[in-house]
Amino acid sequence: MEVVRIGKERYGEASDVLARAFFDDPAWVWLLPDAQRRARLLPWLFRIGFDVTAADVYVTVGPLIGAARWLPPGRPSMRVAATLRALVTTPLRLGVATAPFLAYGRAVEQMRADVARGPHWYLAGIGVEPSAQRQGVGGALLRPGVEAAAAARIPAVLLTNNEANLAFYEANGFSVVRQGRTPEDGPKAWAMVRSP
């Protein structure tokens, strides 16, 4: 399966796919327990994530059935202008879920910092259309960051809140290096590293 890097003109499509892929993810269910509200907000939240995170976005060639955000080492993790816009609009959209959302983001970044102190490639999100899962799409979307990390002889790092994902990542060379919650009263989380 072939994947390509895209620009912001296709972020909307990628956001929609990730929203469907993450609809039942424990972190998003914790943050947005009402299913209708979650369905309405997830595409917007993933789009904000694409705009704010200075990551390389990869998608499947042809119909967009999967997307991954890989953040290379040495690049600032956030785009300043987009982050400032998000700080204004997020409370308006999320309401009472804003504080838990921000706490979740801080906890994820802290766990990442704790397990990856040096240069690394960071998987800032990956998802596959539910009807296309278990067909090799996720593995293809992992390749760009995994191969770049291996070529640079540095680790690839990710966090997941879904225990069901552990076997997939382990089959692709990642190992759990830390478990915790994001945040302390939030969903379980597993930090995983693929060593060079």
C-alpha positions as CSV (number, residue, x, y, z in Angstrom):
1,M,0.0,0.0,0.0
2,E,1.4,3.4,-1.0
3,V,1.1,6.5,1.1
4,V,2.0,10.1,0.3
5,R,2.5,13.4,2.2
6,I,-0.2,15.9,1.8
7,G,-0.7,19.6,2.3
8,K,-3.4,21.5,4.1
9,E,-5.8,21.4,1.2
10,R,-6.6,17.8,2.1
11,Y,-6.6,18.2,5.9
12,G,-10.4,18.2,6.0
13,E,-10.6,14.8,4.4
14,A,-8.0,13.4,6.7
15,S,-9.7,14.9,9.7
16,D,-13.0,13.2,8.8
17,V,-11.3,9.8,8.5
18,L,-9.5,10.3,11.9
19,A,-12.8,11.3,13.5
20,R,-14.4,8.1,12.4
21,A,-11.4,6.0,13.3
22,F,-11.2,7.5,16.8
23,F,-14.9,7.7,17.5
24,D,-14.8,4.9,20.2
25,D,-11.3,5.6,21.4
26,P,-11.1,5.7,25.2
27,A,-9.6,9.2,25.3
28,W,-12.3,10.8,23.2
29,V,-15.1,8.9,24.9
30,W,-13.7,10.2,28.2
31,L,-13.5,13.7,27.0
32,L,-16.8,13.8,25.0
33,P,-19.0,11.1,26.5
34,D,-22.1,12.1,24.5
35,A,-21.9,10.3,21.2
36,Q,-23.7,12.9,19.1
37,R,-21.5,15.7,20.4
38,R,-18.4,13.6,19.9
39,A,-19.4,12.9,16.3
40,R,-20.0,16.6,15.7
41,L,-16.8,17.8,17.4
42,L,-14.2,15.2,16.4
43,P,-13.7,16.3,12.8
44,W,-13.2,19.9,14.0
45,L,-10.8,18.8,16.7
46,F,-8.7,16.7,14.3
47,R,-8.6,19.6,11.8
48,I,-7.4,21.9,14.6
49,G,-4.7,19.3,15.4
50,F,-3.5,19.3,11.8
51,D,-3.4,23.1,11.8
52,V,-1.6,23.5,15.1
53,T,0.9,20.6,14.9
54,A,3.8,21.2,12.6
55,A,3.8,17.6,11.5
56,D,4.1,15.8,8.2
57,V,0.7,14.3,7.3
58,Y,0.7,11.1,5.3
59,V,-2.4,9.5,3.7
60,T,-3.2,6.6,1.5
61,V,-3.0,7.1,-2.3
62,G,-6.3,7.0,-4.0
63,P,-9.3,7.1,-1.7
64,L,-8.2,8.6,1.6
65,I,-8.8,5.7,4.0
66,G,-6.1,6.5,6.5
67,A,-3.9,9.3,7.8
68,A,-0.9,9.7,10.1
69,R,0.8,12.8,11.6
70,W,4.6,12.3,12.0
71,L,6.5,15.1,13.8
72,P,10.2,15.0,12.8
73,P,13.0,15.9,15.3
74,G,14.2,19.5,15.4
75,R,10.9,21.0,14.2
76,P,8.9,23.1,16.7
77,S,5.9,20.9,17.7
78,M,3.4,23.8,17.4
79,R,2.6,26.5,14.8
80,V,2.3,29.7,16.9
81,A,-0.4,31.5,14.9
82,A,-2.6,28.4,14.6
83,T,-2.2,27.7,18.3
84,L,-3.3,31.2,19.3
85,R,-6.4,30.8,17.1
86,A,-7.1,27.5,18.6
87,L,-6.8,28.9,22.1
88,V,-9.6,31.4,21.3
89,T,-11.9,29.0,19.4
90,T,-11.6,25.9,21.5
91,P,-13.4,27.1,24.6
92,L,-16.3,28.3,22.4
93,R,-16.6,24.9,20.8
94,L,-15.8,22.6,23.7
95,G,-17.3,24.5,26.6
96,V,-16.9,22.6,29.9
97,A,-14.7,20.0,28.1
98,T,-12.0,22.6,27.5
99,A,-10.2,22.2,30.8
100,P,-10.1,18.3,30.5
101,F,-9.0,18.7,26.9
102,L,-6.1,20.9,27.8
103,A,-5.1,18.8,30.7
104,Y,-5.1,15.7,28.4
105,G,-2.8,17.5,26.0
106,R,-0.4,18.5,28.7
107,A,-0.4,15.0,30.1
108,V,0.3,13.5,26.7
109,E,3.2,15.9,26.1
110,Q,4.6,15.2,29.6
111,M,4.6,11.5,29.0
112,R,6.2,11.9,25.7
113,A,8.9,14.1,27.2
114,D,9.5,11.6,30.0
115,V,10.2,8.7,27.6
116,A,11.9,10.5,24.7
117,R,14.5,13.0,26.0
118,G,16.6,13.2,22.8
119,P,15.8,13.5,19.1
120,H,13.0,11.2,17.9
121,W,10.2,10.9,15.3
122,Y,6.9,11.3,17.1
123,L,3.6,9.7,15.8
124,A,1.2,12.5,16.7
125,G,-1.8,10.5,15.5
126,I,-2.8,7.7,13.1
127,G,-6.1,6.3,12.1
128,V,-7.7,4.2,9.5
129,E,-11.3,4.2,8.2
130,P,-13.1,1.5,10.3
131,S,-14.2,-0.5,7.2
132,A,-10.6,-0.6,6.0
133,Q,-8.9,-1.6,9.2
134,R,-6.8,-4.8,9.4
135,Q,-5.8,-4.6,5.7
136,G,-2.3,-3.2,6.0
137,V,-3.2,0.5,5.9
138,G,-1.9,1.3,9.4
139,G,1.4,-0.4,8.8
140,A,1.9,1.6,5.6
141,L,1.1,4.8,7.4
142,L,3.7,3.9,10.1
143,R,6.5,3.5,7.4
144,P,7.5,7.1,6.7
145,G,8.3,7.9,10.3
146,V,9.7,4.5,11.2
147,E,12.0,4.5,8.2
148,A,13.1,8.1,8.7
149,A,13.9,7.3,12.4
150,A,15.8,4.2,11.5
151,A,17.8,6.1,8.8
152,A,18.7,8.7,11.4
153,R,19.4,6.0,14.1
154,I,17.0,7.6,16.5
155,P,13.8,6.3,18.2
156,A,10.2,6.5,16.9
157,V,7.8,7.3,19.7
158,L,4.0,7.2,20.1
159,L,1.3,7.2,22.8
160,T,-1.9,5.3,22.7
161,N,-5.0,5.4,25.0
162,N,-6.4,2.2,23.4
163,E,-5.1,-1.1,24.8
164,A,-6.4,-2.9,21.7
165,N,-3.7,-1.0,19.7
166,L,-0.8,-2.4,21.6
167,A,-0.5,-5.7,19.6
168,F,-0.5,-3.8,16.3
169,Y,2.3,-1.4,17.4
170,E,4.3,-4.3,19.0
171,A,4.1,-6.2,15.7
172,N,5.6,-3.1,14.1
173,G,8.6,-3.0,16.4
174,F,7.3,-0.7,19.2
175,S,7.6,-1.6,22.9
176,V,5.7,-0.2,25.9
177,V,8.1,1.8,28.0
178,R,5.6,3.5,30.3
179,Q,2.0,3.3,31.4
180,G,0.0,5.9,33.1
181,R,-3.1,8.1,32.8
182,T,-3.5,11.2,30.7
183,P,-4.2,13.2,32.9
184,E,-4.3,11.5,36.4
185,D,-8.1,11.2,36.4
186,G,-8.2,10.5,32.6
187,P,-7.9,7.5,30.4
188,K,-5.1,4.9,30.6
189,A,-2.1,5.6,28.3
190,W,0.8,3.6,27.0
191,A,4.0,5.3,25.8
192,M,5.8,3.1,23.1
193,V,9.2,3.4,21.6
194,R,10.7,1.8,18.5
195,S,14.5,1.8,19.1
196,P,16.9,2.4,16.2
